[in-house]
């Protein structure tokens, strides 16, 4: 099984999901003298050998692809598995390395709000299988007149990142379209893949019900898997959205653990097991397989739930 890690924000570790709705026509940052001064060698997926003159001085964010990936530039909504090298370009000190050499690393739910803008810009230069070098300023990474004392980074310092895009998940289900049955919640997709859900006016189903709107051809979800998804959940009673990864600024995919001890309702978990990556499914979860008589957050007691789920991938799958 491949190991995973989470990207670095303001001193902690986080996973990264770039936010947005469509792939940029061009990278958001370009090459320049600062990033060109960083020399990188070594095999993809292995800890890189990195050399640069110190002090290295950056004025803005620059990026350069040193190992070419495949396909299009990364779409802003994709969830990524990365290897990361991070150094202080002013002092030459290595701050962290993670995700290389099948190293055991931390896995967290991706959060677009905690992804620093220079990494978003730098990763826009990358493709699946790319190794990219990104240089930026501490101020662009942390904010004006800010650094990170715990990491030994002063406000005026330059930061150097080398990132291997080990795996790039799609930002939406890409399976073959299938027709849904009459009387089932209807789903209409926006241009960016965002689902709109209309619940029938009739009473809710009493049992767990599942419809496949797109049939994927990828790996099969099994008990115990960590599944990367985009989803929208609505209440059957009034069609209110109670949770979604489709935010105003784009998507922020999440990771669900399915099976015994998972982090989602049992009905939803049971519905996903046996489905394939690339599928989009609609799941109607009755109260006794959802949050029951207690409810949860914006979900009231005894609520029937409707989920539209894009199955984007499975952690640990090669």
C-alpha positions in Angstrom: 0.0 0.0 0.0 1.3 3.4 -0.8 1.7 5.8 2.0 0.3 9.3 2.1 0.9 12.6 3.6 -0.7 16.0 4.1 0.7 19.3 3.0 2.0 22.1 5.2 0.1 25.2 6.1 0.9 27.5 9.0 3.1 25.1 10.9 0.8 22.0 10.8 0.2 19.3 8.3 -2.9 19.3 6.0 -3.9 17.6 2.8 -4.4 19.6 -0.3 -7.3 20.1 -2.6 -7.0 22.9 -5.0 -10.2 24.9 -5.2 -12.1 26.0 -8.3 -14.5 24.8 -11.0 -12.5 24.3 -14.2 -8.9 23.6 -15.3 -7.0 26.8 -15.9 -6.0 27.4 -19.6 -2.5 28.1 -18.4 -0.5 27.8 -15.2 -1.1 30.6 -12.6 2.7 31.0 -12.1 5.6 30.9 -14.5 9.3 30.1 -14.4 11.9 32.8 -13.5 15.4 33.5 -12.2 14.7 32.4 -8.7 13.1 29.0 -9.4 15.7 28.4 -12.2 18.4 28.7 -9.6 17.1 25.6 -7.8 18.7 22.4 -9.1 16.9 19.1 -8.4 17.9 15.5 -9.2 16.8 12.1 -8.2 14.0 9.7 -9.2 10.3 10.6 -9.1 8.8 9.5 -5.8 12.1 9.4 -4.0 13.5 12.1 -1.8 15.0 14.6 -4.2 18.6 16.0 -4.0 18.1 19.8 -4.0 20.7 22.5 -4.4 20.4 26.3 -4.5 22.6 29.3 -3.7 21.9 31.0 -0.4 20.6 33.5 0.3 18.0 32.8 -2.5 15.8 35.9 -3.0 12.2 35.7 -4.3 9.9 38.5 -5.2 6.9 36.5 -6.2 5.7 32.9 -6.7 7.5 31.0 -9.6 7.2 27.4 -10.7 9.0 24.9 -13.0 8.3 21.4 -14.0 11.5 19.3 -13.7 10.0 15.9 -14.4 7.2 16.0 -17.0 3.8 14.6 -16.0 1.1 13.3 -18.3 -2.2 14.9 -19.5 -3.5 18.3 -18.8 -2.5 20.7 -16.1 -4.1 20.0 -12.8 -7.7 21.0 -12.5 -8.4 23.3 -9.4 -10.9 20.8 -8.0 -8.6 17.7 -7.9 -7.5 15.9 -4.8 -3.8 15.2 -4.8 -1.3 12.8 -3.3 2.0 14.5 -3.1 5.6 14.0 -2.0 7.0 17.3 -0.5 10.4 18.8 0.1 10.3 22.2 1.9 13.3 24.4 2.6 14.1 27.9 3.6 15.8 29.5 0.6 17.3 32.3 2.6 19.1 30.1 5.2 19.3 26.9 3.2 17.8 24.9 6.1 15.5 22.0 5.1 12.2 22.4 7.0 10.4 19.1 6.1 10.2 16.2 3.7 7.2 13.9 3.5 5.6 11.5 1.2 8.7 10.1 -0.5 10.2 6.6 -0.5 6.9 5.1 0.6 7.3 6.9 3.9 4.5 6.7 6.5 2.8 10.0 6.6 -0.3 11.7 7.9 -3.7 11.6 6.1 -6.2 14.3 6.7 -9.4 15.5 5.0 -8.4 18.1 2.4 -9.3 21.6 3.2 -9.2 24.3 0.5 -9.3 27.1 3.1 -5.9 25.9 4.6 -4.1 25.5 1.3 -1.7 28.5 1.0 -2.1 30.4 -2.3 1.5 29.9 -3.5 1.0 26.1 -3.4 -2.2 26.5 -5.4 -0.3 28.6 -8.0 2.7 26.3 -8.0 0.7 23.1 -8.4 -1.2 24.7 -11.4 2.1 24.2 -13.3 1.9 20.4 -12.6 0.3 17.4 -14.1 -0.3 13.9 -12.9 3.2 12.4 -12.5 5.0 15.8 -12.4 7.8 16.9 -10.2 7.6 20.7 -9.8 9.8 23.3 -8.1 8.1 26.3 -6.5 9.7 29.3 -5.0 7.8 32.0 -3.1 8.1 34.5 -0.3 7.1 34.0 3.3 4.7 36.9 3.0 2.8 35.3 0.1 2.7 32.0 2.0 1.8 33.3 5.5 0.5 36.8 4.9 2.0 40.4 5.1 4.8 40.8 7.5 4.4 37.2 8.7 6.7 34.2 9.0 6.8 31.2 11.2 9.0 31.2 14.3 8.5 27.5 15.0 9.9 26.7 11.5 12.6 29.3 11.6 11.0 31.4 8.9 11.3 35.2 9.1 8.9 37.5 7.2 11.5 38.3 4.5 12.6 34.8 3.8 12.3 32.8 0.6 10.6 29.4 0.6 11.5 26.5 -1.7 9.2 23.6 -2.4 9.8 20.5 -4.5 6.6 18.5 -5.0 5.9 15.1 -6.7 2.3 14.6 -7.9 2.1 10.9 -7.0 -1.6 10.7 -7.8 -4.1 13.2 -9.0 -7.8 12.2 -8.5 -10.4 13.5 -11.0 -12.7 16.2 -9.7 -15.9 14.5 -10.7 -17.3 11.1 -11.6 -16.5 10.2 -15.2 -18.4 6.9 -15.7 -21.0 6.0 -18.4 -24.3 7.8 -17.9 -27.3 5.6 -16.8 -31.0 6.5 -16.6 -32.6 6.7 -13.1 -36.0 5.2 -12.3 -39.2 7.2 -12.0 -40.1 8.4 -8.5 -36.4 8.6 -7.5 -34.8 11.9 -6.5 -33.8 13.8 -9.7 -30.3 15.1 -10.2 -29.2 17.8 -12.7 -25.5 18.7 -13.1 -24.1 22.2 -13.5 -21.3 22.7 -16.0 -18.7 22.1 -13.3 -20.3 18.9 -12.2 -22.1 20.4 -9.2 -25.3 18.4 -8.6 -28.8 19.9 -8.0 -31.2 17.6 -6.3 -35.0 17.6 -6.5 -36.8 15.3 -4.1 -40.1 13.8 -5.1 -43.3 15.2 -3.4 -44.3 11.7 -2.3 -43.3 10.4 1.1 -39.8 9.1 1.7 -38.7 5.5 1.0 -38.8 3.2 4.1 -35.7 1.2 3.1 -32.2 2.0 1.9 -32.3 2.8 -1.9 -29.5 3.3 -4.3 -29.4 4.4 -8.0 -26.3 4.6 -10.2 -26.3 7.7 -12.4 -22.8 7.1 -13.8 -21.2 3.7 -14.0 -17.5 3.9 -13.3 -14.9 1.3 -14.5 -12.4 1.7 -11.7 -11.6 -0.3 -8.6 -14.4 -1.7 -6.5 -15.0 -0.1 -3.1 -14.5 -2.6 -0.3 -15.2 -2.8 3.4 -12.5 -0.8 5.2 -11.5 1.4 2.3 -10.8 5.1 2.5 -12.9 6.6 -0.3 -12.2 10.0 -1.9 -15.6 11.6 -2.8 -17.4 14.8 -3.7 -20.9 14.8 -2.4 -24.1 16.8 -1.7 -26.6 15.7 1.0 -30.2 17.0 1.2 -33.1 16.4 3.5 -36.0 14.5 1.9 -38.6 16.5 3.8 -37.7 20.0 2.4 -34.9 19.5 -0.1 -32.5 21.5 2.1 -28.8 21.0 1.6 -27.3 19.9 4.9 -23.7 19.3 3.7 -21.7 19.4 0.5 -18.2 19.5 -0.8 -19.3 21.8 -3.6 -18.5 25.2 -2.1 -19.0 28.7 -3.7 -15.4 28.8 -4.7 -15.4 25.2 -6.1 -14.9 21.7 -4.7 -13.1 20.4 -1.6 -13.2 16.6 -1.8 -13.4 14.6 1.4 -12.4 11.1 2.5 -14.9 8.7 3.9 -14.1 5.5 5.7 -16.6 2.8 4.8 -17.5 -0.4 6.7 -17.4 -1.1 10.4 -16.0 1.8 12.4 -16.4 4.2 9.4 -17.1 7.9 9.7 -20.4 8.0 7.7 -23.9 6.6 8.4 -24.2 2.8 8.1 -26.7 3.1 5.2 -24.5 5.3 3.2 -21.5 3.1 3.9 -23.4 -0.1 2.9 -24.5 1.6 -0.3 -21.0 2.5 -1.4 -19.5 -0.9 -0.8 -19.4 -2.7 -4.1 -19.6 0.4 -6.2 -16.8 1.3 -8.6 -14.5 4.3 -8.8 -15.8 6.8 -11.4 -19.4 6.1 -10.5 -22.0 8.7 -9.4 -24.6 7.3 -7.1 -27.8 8.6 -5.4 -28.4 7.1 -2.0 -31.6 7.4 0.0 -30.8 6.7 3.7 -33.8 6.1 6.0 -33.5 7.4 9.6 -32.7 4.0 11.2 -29.6 3.7 8.9 -28.7 7.4 9.2 -28.7 9.6 12.3 -31.9 8.2 13.8 -33.9 9.9 16.5 -30.9 12.1 17.7 -30.1 13.8 14.4 -26.7 15.5 13.9 -25.9 19.2 13.3 -28.2 20.5 10.6 -29.9 17.1 10.3 -33.0 16.9 12.4 -34.2 13.8 14.2 -35.8 11.0 12.2 -34.7 12.5 8.9 -34.5 10.7 5.6 -31.3 11.7 3.8 -30.5 11.9 0.1 -26.9 11.8 -1.0 -25.4 12.4 -4.5 -21.9 10.9 -4.4 -19.1 11.1 -6.9 -16.6 8.3 -6.2 -13.3 9.7 -7.2 -10.8 7.1 -5.9 -9.6 4.9 -3.1 -6.7 5.7 -0.9 -4.0 3.0 -1.1 -5.0 1.9 -4.6 -2.0 1.8 -7.0 
